[in-house]
Amino acid sequence: MIKTRTWIVIIAAIAVAAAGAILLIRFFGAPGTTAEIVKGGEVLYTIDLDRVSEEYEIEIGSGDGDRNVVTVKPGMICVSSADCPEQICVNTGWASKDRPYPIVCMPHDLVIRIVGAGGEADAEAE
Amino acid sequence: MIKKIAILSAAVFTALALYACAPGEHTSDFFAMDTYMSVKTYGVDAAETVKGEAERLESLFSVTDDVSEIGILNANGRVEASDETIELIERALYISGMTDGALDITVYPAVRAWGFTTGEYAVPSPEKIEELRSLIDCTKVTVDGNTVSVPDGYMVDLGAVAKGYLGDRVRDILKNAGITSAIADLGGSIVTVGGKPDGSPWRVAIRDPNGDGSVGVIEVKDKCVVTSGGYERYFTDENGVKRWHIIDPATAEPADAGLLSATVVGEDGVLCDGLSTALFVMGAEKAEAMWRKEGGFEMILVTKTGDVLVTDGIIDSFSLSEGSPYELKVIG
């Protein structure tokens, strides 16, 4: 039979450890500016833009007229080319920590959204 | 002693847990009205209601849906419309009168002919442009009770005011749900309820028409911020001229009045939405004259010559981006 005192000490220790873990994750281990590439409501890729060291491309789509090429650079992401009619996704340009606004390709049901970034503002009028 | 340890550690843990996740913040995003929308509220999660409202209005106003009220009007030249469609048409016609026709809800055949609905861009022939011009005149739209009719060949598109109407509805919905702090991005049209949870204003960036960044940031509470510009939907014609989707009703050609973007800030979503398009068509000089005459809104105009013109009602809430190549000028 473990005494109540011992239980309290164990619970307190766990609480303090958990609090410490939260602090550590928040200040040291937490992902920074994260981009989510969402197609058809499904998150296909989650990219921590702060941890990108080299530029690379991701091709999205089944190849059946719904192609978007996404370019990822340190801290930034954009749709660099697409076979959609209006090219609005390409014309939107880069999204980043400072510019954490969504890049949208309506015809291909594709959104690149930035999470976890402060940015200069809460939204962008466009 | 043991009790103290228990209470203290529980308190520390609770405080940190609250700190780790912003309390009561609800964010969600969805596609509606042919655009991408996101809503952030504090306290109550109202995203589903907002999405439902956007879909309901889309079913009334959509120009690409054959069975929407506008779709039926365009197919048959006549429709028995709901009170809301009538209200929005009448408000759009009012803004058209106020802007001397710079906003015109019958511009759709021209938008289509230039390829802005399909992406099959083409500069129409001079004969075709002449014909298109004869199909643009919203004073020919007649509203009799709940019956709307247009002459043969005319088409109505409420796209220039529909998101503003949704914005007004969204603000009402959120306020009625008891929400005092929210921001909604309705496809680039921003609606705010109150300020941020800490009481400070919402910060809305204005897109730089010449680049990836922003021209500046406007701080608002309980306001709509709507921008019209030619930097996202455009093509370059064979002479190297950028042709964008905002059509001047007077010429049936893309508007070219010296502006790269026009932003309207105000409380009335429909007015902000309709005016942002109209001001882009009118250009800075006429826009300024109308602002003096009518009032009820504030504006931020970005000109081709590198000026950012801001009306004095919001100049204290506006800040130009650091290192901006633009010159800030006050209209007052």
Interface residues (C-beta under 8 A of the other chain):
Chain A: R5 I8 V9 I11 A12 A13 A15 V16 A18 A19 I22 L23 I25 R26 C84 P85 E86 Q87 I88 N91 T92 G93 W94 D98 R99 Y101 P102 V104 M106 D109 V111 R113 G119 E120 A121 D122 A123 E124 A125 E126
Chain B: I2 K3 I5 A6 L8 S9 A10 V12 F13 L16 A17 Y19 A20 D29 F31 D34 T35 Y36 S38 K40 F116 T118 G119 E120 I183 D185 G188 S189 I190 K196 W202 R203 V204 A205 I206 R207 G211 D212 G213 S214 V217 I218 V225 V226 T227 G229 Y231 E232 R233 Y234 T263 S321
